[in-house]
Amino acid sequence: HNADESPSLTALRQELTAAMGSYTSKARPRSSSRRKVRIGRVELSMTASHVFCEIWEEVPPDRDAPPPDCPWGLCVISRPSVAQRSSASPHPQVDHLTGSLLEKYSESPPDASAGPQVVSFRSRRRWRSLVTQSQVWYMLSEGGGLYALLLNQSPVRIISNLLIFESRAKASRLCALNSWNPKQLPVLTLFLGLRFRQLEEIRQSLRVLRPDQEMEACQMIMDFIKAGYSCASLSLPFSPS
């Protein structure tokens, strides 16, 4: 813990520790008995967009066991953005995928009456956190794996960024890892080719279209032309399921 951390972080840690004094673990659904986990401490790391709360299990005094060397779980709390803290954004953003104006920074505007979004994680592998000097949070797992939590991006935007900045093979690989439907990649590639005026991408996507996607692709091109060569009225043709 940092000695100069803000009082708000200290208060948050104390509140989490008090509220999560005991937790019923559901990690073993096949067993009829549930193991109660006693929270020993909570370590906080703050980035520009989220607060990462590492939850550590407490070892009972009567148990002859070494202290845990990895967190039991992770709780991520979103922080309000600049646009959400202000009543209205003076400079509306432009969606880099569709080209239309965005009222909010987030893809789906959050409910103003709701509190901060909280996401919890459990991992079967042992892990530790790594926070860089640029305030980026990573997860280091046993075996040398390095992971990043993409909490503010939907699957369609992650796949779109891979198609734009990497390759279709990496986008297909990510779909396989997450059990997403990779058959939609040719239509999504066509959409991105139209959006960024990339004729070669349009040609390649048309070559690999499935027969049942040809009508959808033709309708997309017609709507693109009717809208004055704009994708603002088109929906992103990708769904994880």
Phi and psi restraints in degrees (value plus and minus 20) as a CYANA .aco file:
   2 ASN   PHI    -102.1   -62.1
   2 ASN   PSI     116.6   156.6
   3 ALA   PHI     -90.7   -50.7
   3 ALA   PSI     -45.4    -5.4
   4 ASP   PHI    -122.3   -82.3
   4 ASP   PSI       2.1    42.1
   5 GLU   PHI     -90.4   -50.4
   5 GLU   PSI     136.1   176.1
   6 SER   PHI     -90.1   -50.1
   6 SER   PSI     134.1   174.1
   7 PRO   PHI     -80.7   -40.7
   7 PRO   PSI     -50.1   -10.1
   8 SER   PHI     -85.1   -45.1
   8 SER   PSI     -57.6   -17.6
   9 LEU   PHI     -86.4   -46.4
   9 LEU   PSI     -62.0   -22.0
  10 THR   PHI     -82.6   -42.6
  10 THR   PSI     -62.9   -22.9
  11 ALA   PHI     -85.4   -45.4
  11 ALA   PSI     -58.2   -18.2
  12 LEU   PHI     -85.8   -45.8
  12 LEU   PSI     -61.2   -21.2
  13 ARG   PHI     -83.2   -43.2
  13 ARG   PSI     -63.6   -23.6
  14 GLN   PHI     -85.3   -45.3
  14 GLN   PSI     -58.9   -18.9
  15 GLU   PHI     -87.2   -47.2
  15 GLU   PSI     -62.0   -22.0
  16 LEU   PHI     -85.4   -45.4
  16 LEU   PSI     -62.7   -22.7
  17 THR   PHI     -83.4   -43.4
  17 THR   PSI     -59.8   -19.8
  18 ALA   PHI     -91.0   -51.0
  18 ALA   PSI     -59.6   -19.6
  19 ALA   PHI     -94.0   -54.0
  19 ALA   PSI     -47.1    -7.1
  20 MET   PHI    -130.6   -90.6
  20 MET   PSI      19.4    59.4
  21 GLY   PHI     -78.6   -38.6
  21 GLY   PSI     -56.8   -16.8
  22 SER   PHI    -159.2  -119.2
  22 SER   PSI     125.7   165.7
  23 TYR   PHI    -162.3  -122.3
  23 TYR   PSI     115.4   155.4
  24 THR   PHI    -109.3   -69.3
  24 THR   PSI      94.1   134.1
  25 SER   PHI     -99.8   -59.8
  25 SER   PSI     116.2   156.2
  26 LYS   PHI    -132.8   -92.8
  26 LYS   PSI       5.6    45.6
  27 ALA   PHI     -91.5   -51.5
  27 ALA   PSI     -36.6     3.4
  28 ARG   PHI    -142.0  -102.0
  28 ARG   PSI      58.8    98.8
  29 PRO   PHI     -89.0   -49.0
  29 PRO   PSI     -39.1     0.9
  30 ARG   PHI     -95.8   -55.8
  30 ARG   PSI     -41.3    -1.3
  31 SER   PHI    -110.2   -70.2
  31 SER   PSI     123.3   163.3
  32 SER   PHI     -95.3   -55.3
  32 SER   PSI     -46.1    -6.1
  33 SER   PHI    -114.1   -74.1
  33 SER   PSI     124.2   164.2
  34 ARG   PHI    -132.6   -92.6
  34 ARG   PSI     115.7   155.7
  35 ARG   PHI    -109.8   -69.8
  35 ARG   PSI     107.0   147.0
  36 LYS   PHI    -105.5   -65.5
  36 LYS   PSI     110.2   150.2
  37 VAL   PHI    -126.0   -86.0
  37 VAL   PSI     105.9   145.9
  38 ARG   PHI    -114.4   -74.4
  38 ARG   PSI     103.3   143.3
  39 ILE   PHI     -99.6   -59.6
  39 ILE   PSI     101.1   141.1
  40 GLY   PHI    -106.4   -66.4
  40 GLY   PSI     -66.1   -26.1
  41 ARG   PHI    -176.4  -136.4
  41 ARG   PSI     143.1   183.1
  42 VAL   PHI    -148.4  -108.4
  42 VAL   PSI     103.6   143.6
  43 GLU   PHI    -126.3   -86.3
  43 GLU   PSI     112.0   152.0
  44 LEU   PHI    -129.7   -89.7
  44 LEU   PSI     121.6   161.6
  45 SER   PHI    -154.0  -114.0
  45 SER   PSI     110.9   150.9
  46 MET   PHI    -133.7   -93.7
  46 MET   PSI     110.9   150.9
  47 THR   PHI    -135.1   -95.1
  47 THR   PSI    -195.0  -155.0
  48 ALA   PHI     -87.3   -47.3
  48 ALA   PSI     -45.5    -5.5
  49 SER   PHI    -136.0   -96.0
  49 SER   PSI     -41.2    -1.2
  50 HIS   PHI    -163.8  -123.8
  50 HIS   PSI     140.9   180.9
  51 VAL   PHI    -132.4   -92.4
  51 VAL   PSI     101.3   141.3
  52 PHE   PHI    -119.2   -79.2
  52 PHE   PSI      98.9   138.9
  53 CYS   PHI    -130.0   -90.0
  53 CYS   PSI      87.7   127.7
  54 GLU   PHI    -105.8   -65.8
  54 GLU   PSI     103.3   143.3
  55 ILE   PHI    -120.8   -80.8
  55 ILE   PSI     101.4   141.4
  56 TRP   PHI    -129.8   -89.8
  56 TRP   PSI     116.9   156.9
  57 GLU   PHI    -100.1   -60.1
  57 GLU   PSI     124.3   164.3
  58 GLU   PHI    -113.4   -73.4
  58 GLU   PSI     114.3   154.3
  59 VAL   PHI    -109.5   -69.5
  59 VAL   PSI     102.2   142.2
  60 PRO   PHI     -79.3   -39.3
  60 PRO   PSI     127.6   167.6
  61 PRO   PHI     -82.2   -42.2
  61 PRO   PSI     -49.1    -9.1
  62 ASP   PHI    -104.2   -64.2
  62 ASP   PSI     -21.3    18.7
  63 ARG   PHI    -119.3   -79.3
  63 ARG   PSI     105.5   145.5
  64 ASP   PHI    -105.2   -65.2
  64 ASP   PSI      61.9   101.9
  65 ALA   PHI    -165.4  -125.4
  65 ALA   PSI     127.6   167.6
  66 PRO   PHI     -90.2   -50.2
  66 PRO   PSI     135.9   175.9
  67 PRO   PHI     -84.1   -44.1
  67 PRO   PSI     130.7   170.7
  68 PRO   PHI     -84.0   -44.0
  68 PRO   PSI     123.4   163.4
  69 ASP   PHI    -125.4   -85.4
  69 ASP   PSI     -10.3    29.7
  70 CYS   PHI    -171.0  -131.0
  70 CYS   PSI     134.6   174.6
  71 PRO   PHI     -84.6   -44.6
  71 PRO   PSI     130.6   170.6
  72 TRP   PHI     -97.0   -57.0
  72 TRP   PSI     -55.3   -15.3
  73 GLY   PHI    -181.2  -141.2
  73 GLY   PSI     157.5   197.5
  74 LEU   PHI    -157.8  -117.8
  74 LEU   PSI     115.6   155.6
  75 CYS   PHI    -144.7  -104.7
  75 CYS   PSI     106.6   146.6
  76 VAL   PHI    -135.4   -95.4
  76 VAL   PSI     105.2   145.2
  77 ILE   PHI    -135.0   -95.0
  77 ILE   PSI     105.2   145.2
  78 SER   PHI     -94.9   -54.9
  78 SER   PSI     125.6   165.6
  79 ARG   PHI    -122.8   -82.8
  79 ARG   PSI     124.2   164.2
  80 PRO   PHI     -85.2   -45.2
  80 PRO   PSI     117.2   157.2
  81 SER   PHI     -99.3   -59.3
  81 SER   PSI     154.5   194.5
  82 VAL   PHI     -82.3   -42.3
  82 VAL   PSI     -59.3   -19.3
  83 ALA   PHI     -88.0   -48.0
  83 ALA   PSI     -55.2   -15.2
  84 GLN   PHI     -95.1   -55.1
  84 GLN   PSI     -51.2   -11.2
  85 ARG   PHI     -92.9   -52.9
  85 ARG   PSI     -50.1   -10.1
  86 SER   PHI    -108.1   -68.1
  86 SER   PSI     134.7   174.7
  87 SER   PHI     -87.6   -47.6
  87 SER   PSI     -55.0   -15.0
  88 ALA   PHI    -173.1  -133.1
  88 ALA   PSI     123.9   163.9
  89 SER   PHI    -103.8   -63.8
  89 SER   PSI     102.2   142.2
  90 PRO   PHI     -89.5   -49.5
  90 PRO   PSI     -43.4    -3.4
  91 HIS   PHI    -144.4  -104.4
  91 HIS   PSI      76.6   116.6
  92 PRO   PHI     -83.7   -43.7
  92 PRO   PSI     122.3   162.3
  93 GLN   PHI    -104.0   -64.0
  93 GLN   PSI     138.9   178.9
  94 VAL   PHI    -127.0   -87.0
  94 VAL   PSI     107.5   147.5
  95 ASP   PHI     -87.2   -47.2
  95 ASP   PSI     101.6   141.6
  96 HIS   PHI     -92.9   -52.9
  96 HIS   PSI     -32.7     7.3
  97 LEU   PHI    -112.5   -72.5
  97 LEU   PSI     -67.1   -27.1
  98 THR   PHI    -116.3   -76.3
  98 THR   PSI     -42.0    -2.0
  99 GLY   PHI      66.2   106.2
  99 GLY   PSI     -20.1    19.9
 100 SER   PHI    -111.6   -71.6
 100 SER   PSI     143.6   183.6
 101 LEU   PHI     -97.9   -57.9
 101 LEU   PSI     124.0   164.0
 102 LEU   PHI    -130.5   -90.5
 102 LEU   PSI     112.0   152.0
 103 GLU   PHI     -96.2   -56.2
 103 GLU   PSI     -50.8   -10.8
 104 LYS   PHI    -144.8  -104.8
 104 LYS   PSI     141.5   181.5
 105 TYR   PHI     -91.5   -51.5
 105 TYR   PSI     -56.3   -16.3
 106 SER   PHI    -101.6   -61.6
 106 SER   PSI     139.1   179.1
 107 GLU   PHI     -88.7   -48.7
 107 GLU   PSI     -63.7   -23.7
 108 SER   PHI    -136.9   -96.9
 108 SER   PSI      92.5   132.5
 109 PRO   PHI     -77.4   -37.4
 109 PRO   PSI     110.0   150.0
 110 PRO   PHI     -93.4   -53.4
 110 PRO   PSI     138.6   178.6
 111 ASP   PHI     -90.3   -50.3
 111 ASP   PSI     105.8   145.8
 112 ALA   PHI     -86.1   -46.1
 112 ALA   PSI     -48.6    -8.6
 113 SER   PHI    -100.5   -60.5
 113 SER   PSI     -35.7     4.3
 114 ALA   PHI    -102.1   -62.1
 114 ALA   PSI     136.2   176.2
 115 GLY   PHI    -101.1   -61.1
 115 GLY   PSI    -192.9  -152.9
 116 PRO   PHI     -82.7   -42.7
 116 PRO   PSI     123.9   163.9
 117 GLN   PHI     -94.3   -54.3
 117 GLN   PSI     114.6   154.6
 118 VAL   PHI    -139.9   -99.9
 118 VAL   PSI     108.4   148.4
 119 VAL   PHI    -143.8  -103.8
 119 VAL   PSI     112.9   152.9
 120 SER   PHI    -134.4   -94.4
 120 SER   PSI     130.3   170.3
 121 PHE   PHI    -155.6  -115.6
 121 PHE   PSI     126.7   166.7
 122 ARG   PHI    -152.0  -112.0
 122 ARG   PSI     127.4   167.4
 123 SER   PHI    -153.9  -113.9
 123 SER   PSI     118.6   158.6
 124 ARG   PHI     -93.7   -53.7
 124 ARG   PSI     -41.9    -1.9
 125 ARG   PHI    -113.2   -73.2
 125 ARG   PSI     132.0   172.0
 126 ARG   PHI     -93.5   -53.5
 126 ARG   PSI     120.4   160.4
 127 TRP   PHI    -169.7  -129.7
 127 TRP   PSI     140.9   180.9
 128 ARG   PHI    -158.0  -118.0
 128 ARG   PSI     136.9   176.9
 129 SER   PHI    -110.6   -70.6
 129 SER   PSI     135.5   175.5
 130 LEU   PHI    -160.3  -120.3
 130 LEU   PSI      98.6   138.6
 131 VAL   PHI    -133.9   -93.9
 131 VAL   PSI     101.9   141.9
 132 THR   PHI    -101.0   -61.0
 132 THR   PSI     151.9   191.9
 133 GLN   PHI     -86.0   -46.0
 133 GLN   PSI     -43.7    -3.7
 134 SER   PHI    -107.6   -67.6
 134 SER   PSI      -5.1    34.9
 135 GLN   PHI      42.3    82.3
 135 GLN   PSI      24.2    64.2
 136 VAL   PHI    -129.8   -89.8
 136 VAL   PSI     109.6   149.6
 137 TRP   PHI    -116.7   -76.7
 137 TRP   PSI     107.4   147.4
 138 TYR   PHI    -144.7  -104.7
 138 TYR   PSI     140.7   180.7
 139 MET   PHI    -136.8   -96.8
 139 MET   PSI     100.7   140.7
 140 LEU   PHI    -118.7   -78.7
 140 LEU   PSI     103.0   143.0
 141 SER   PHI    -130.0   -90.0
 141 SER   PSI     144.5   184.5
 142 GLU   PHI     -82.9   -42.9
 142 GLU   PSI     121.7   161.7
 143 GLY   PHI      76.4   116.4
 143 GLY   PSI     -20.8    19.2
 144 GLY   PHI      67.6   107.6
 144 GLY   PSI      -4.3    35.7
 145 GLY   PHI     -98.5   -58.5
 145 GLY   PSI     121.7   161.7
 146 LEU   PHI    -142.0  -102.0
 146 LEU   PSI     104.2   144.2
 147 TYR   PHI    -147.8  -107.8
 147 TYR   PSI     130.3   170.3
 148 ALA   PHI    -145.4  -105.4
 148 ALA   PSI     117.8   157.8
 149 LEU   PHI    -111.3   -71.3
 149 LEU   PSI      94.8   134.8
 150 LEU   PHI    -114.1   -74.1
 150 LEU   PSI      69.2   109.2
 151 LEU   PHI    -110.2   -70.2
 151 LEU   PSI     -39.0     1.0
 152 ASN   PHI    -128.5   -88.5
 152 ASN   PSI      -7.0    33.0
 153 GLN   PHI    -145.6  -105.6
 153 GLN   PSI     118.0   158.0
 154 SER   PHI    -103.4   -63.4
 154 SER   PSI     143.6   183.6
 155 PRO   PHI     -75.7   -35.7
 155 PRO   PSI     -58.2   -18.2
 156 VAL   PHI     -86.1   -46.1
 156 VAL   PSI     -53.5   -13.5
 157 ARG   PHI     -97.5   -57.5
 157 ARG   PSI     -54.1   -14.1
 158 ILE   PHI     -84.4   -44.4
 158 ILE   PSI     -66.8   -26.8
 159 ILE   PHI     -84.6   -44.6
 159 ILE   PSI     -60.2   -20.2
 160 SER   PHI     -82.6   -42.6
 160 SER   PSI     -62.5   -22.5
 161 ASN   PHI     -84.7   -44.7
 161 ASN   PSI     -55.3   -15.3
 162 LEU   PHI     -86.6   -46.6
 162 LEU   PSI     -61.3   -21.3
 163 LEU   PHI     -86.0   -46.0
 163 LEU   PSI     -54.2   -14.2
 164 ILE   PHI     -98.5   -58.5
 164 ILE   PSI     -66.8   -26.8
 165 PHE   PHI    -122.2   -82.2
 165 PHE   PSI     -34.7     5.3
 166 GLU   PHI    -139.8   -99.8
 166 GLU   PSI    -126.8   -86.8
 167 SER   PHI    -176.1  -136.1
 167 SER   PSI     144.9   184.9
 168 ARG   PHI     -89.5   -49.5
 168 ARG   PSI     -50.9   -10.9
 169 ALA   PHI     -84.1   -44.1
 169 ALA   PSI     -61.4   -21.4
 170 LYS   PHI     -89.1   -49.1
 170 LYS   PSI     -56.0   -16.0
 171 ALA   PHI     -85.1   -45.1
 171 ALA   PSI     -60.1   -20.1
 172 SER   PHI     -86.4   -46.4
 172 SER   PSI     -57.7   -17.7
 173 ARG   PHI     -84.4   -44.4
 173 ARG   PSI     -62.2   -22.2
 174 LEU   PHI     -84.8   -44.8
 174 LEU   PSI     -57.5   -17.5
 175 CYS   PHI     -81.7   -41.7
 175 CYS   PSI     -60.7   -20.7
 176 ALA   PHI     -86.4   -46.4
 176 ALA   PSI     -59.2   -19.2
 177 LEU   PHI     -86.0   -46.0
 177 LEU   PSI     -52.7   -12.7
 178 ASN   PHI    -124.2   -84.2
 178 ASN   PSI     -12.0    28.0
 179 SER   PHI      39.4    79.4
 179 SER   PSI      17.3    57.3
 180 TRP   PHI    -110.9   -70.9
 180 TRP   PSI     139.0   179.0
 181 ASN   PHI    -100.5   -60.5
 181 ASN   PSI      88.4   128.4
 182 PRO   PHI     -99.7   -59.7
 182 PRO   PSI     -27.6    12.4
 183 LYS   PHI     -88.4   -48.4
 183 LYS   PSI     -35.3     4.7
 184 GLN   PHI    -106.0   -66.0
 184 GLN   PSI     -25.6    14.4
 185 LEU   PHI     -81.6   -41.6
 185 LEU   PSI     -60.6   -20.6
 186 PRO   PHI     -80.6   -40.6
 186 PRO   PSI     -60.9   -20.9
 187 VAL   PHI     -89.2   -49.2
 187 VAL   PSI     -58.0   -18.0
 188 LEU   PHI     -86.5   -46.5
 188 LEU   PSI     -58.2   -18.2
 189 THR   PHI     -83.9   -43.9
 189 THR   PSI     -58.8   -18.8
 190 LEU   PHI     -82.1   -42.1
 190 LEU   PSI     -63.0   -23.0
 191 PHE   PHI     -79.7   -39.7
 191 PHE   PSI     -66.0   -26.0
 192 LEU   PHI     -87.3   -47.3
 192 LEU   PSI     -55.4   -15.4
 193 GLY   PHI     -83.2   -43.2
 193 GLY   PSI     -60.5   -20.5
 194 LEU   PHI     -87.5   -47.5
 194 LEU   PSI     -61.2   -21.2
 195 ARG   PHI     -83.1   -43.1
 195 ARG   PSI     -61.7   -21.7
 196 PHE   PHI    -126.4   -86.4
 196 PHE   PSI      -5.4    34.6
 197 ARG   PHI      36.9    76.9
 197 ARG   PSI      23.7    63.7
 198 GLN   PHI    -121.6   -81.6
 198 GLN   PSI      76.8   116.8
 199 LEU   PHI     -84.0   -44.0
 199 LEU   PSI     -56.2   -16.2
 200 GLU   PHI     -86.5   -46.5
 200 GLU   PSI     -59.2   -19.2
 201 GLU   PHI     -84.4   -44.4
 201 GLU   PSI     -57.4   -17.4
 202 ILE   PHI     -83.7   -43.7
 202 ILE   PSI     -63.9   -23.9
 203 ARG   PHI     -82.8   -42.8
 203 ARG   PSI     -65.8   -25.8
 204 GLN   PHI     -84.9   -44.9
 204 GLN   PSI     -59.9   -19.9
 205 SER   PHI     -87.3   -47.3
 205 SER   PSI     -54.9   -14.9
 206 LEU   PHI     -88.3   -48.3
 206 LEU   PSI     -49.5    -9.5
 207 ARG   PHI     -91.7   -51.7
 207 ARG   PSI     -50.8   -10.8
 208 VAL   PHI    -123.7   -83.7
 208 VAL   PSI      -8.3    31.7
 209 LEU   PHI     -86.2   -46.2
 209 LEU   PSI     121.7   161.7
 210 ARG   PHI     -96.0   -56.0
 210 ARG   PSI     135.6   175.6
 211 PRO   PHI     -77.3   -37.3
 211 PRO   PSI     -55.3   -15.3
 212 ASP   PHI     -98.9   -58.9
 212 ASP   PSI     -20.6    19.4
 213 GLN   PHI    -125.9   -85.9
 213 GLN   PSI     -24.7    15.3
 214 GLU   PHI     -87.1   -47.1
 214 GLU   PSI     -62.2   -22.2
 215 MET   PHI     -84.8   -44.8
 215 MET   PSI     -60.4   -20.4
 216 GLU   PHI     -82.4   -42.4
 216 GLU   PSI     -60.4   -20.4
 217 ALA   PHI     -87.1   -47.1
 217 ALA   PSI     -61.4   -21.4
 218 CYS   PHI     -83.8   -43.8
 218 CYS   PSI     -60.7   -20.7
 219 GLN   PHI     -85.5   -45.5
 219 GLN   PSI     -56.8   -16.8
 220 MET   PHI     -84.4   -44.4
 220 MET   PSI     -64.1   -24.1
 221 ILE   PHI     -84.9   -44.9
 221 ILE   PSI     -61.5   -21.5
 222 MET   PHI     -83.7   -43.7
 222 MET   PSI     -63.8   -23.8
 223 ASP   PHI     -84.8   -44.8
 223 ASP   PSI     -55.3   -15.3
 224 PHE   PHI     -82.8   -42.8
 224 PHE   PSI     -62.9   -22.9
 225 ILE   PHI     -90.8   -50.8
 225 ILE   PSI     -63.5   -23.5
 226 LYS   PHI     -82.6   -42.6
 226 LYS   PSI     -51.2   -11.2
 227 ALA   PHI    -102.6   -62.6
 227 ALA   PSI      -6.9    33.1
 228 GLY   PHI      57.0    97.0
 228 GLY   PSI      20.2    60.2
 229 TYR   PHI      37.4    77.4
 229 TYR   PSI      29.9    69.9
 230 SER   PHI    -153.5  -113.5
 230 SER   PSI     125.3   165.3
 231 CYS   PHI    -120.4   -80.4
 231 CYS   PSI     -11.7    28.3
 232 ALA   PHI     -82.2   -42.2
 232 ALA   PSI     -51.6   -11.6
 233 SER   PHI    -112.3   -72.3
 233 SER   PSI     -22.6    17.4
 234 LEU   PHI    -112.7   -72.7
 234 LEU   PSI     126.3   166.3
 235 SER   PHI    -114.5   -74.5
 235 SER   PSI     129.2   169.2
 236 LEU   PHI     -87.6   -47.6
 236 LEU   PSI     100.1   140.1
 237 PRO   PHI    -103.1   -63.1
 237 PRO   PSI      46.7    86.7
 238 PHE   PHI    -174.0  -134.0
 238 PHE   PSI     113.3   153.3
 239 SER   PHI    -157.0  -117.0
 239 SER   PSI     113.9   153.9
 240 PRO   PHI     -79.9   -39.9
 240 PRO   PSI     -51.8   -11.8
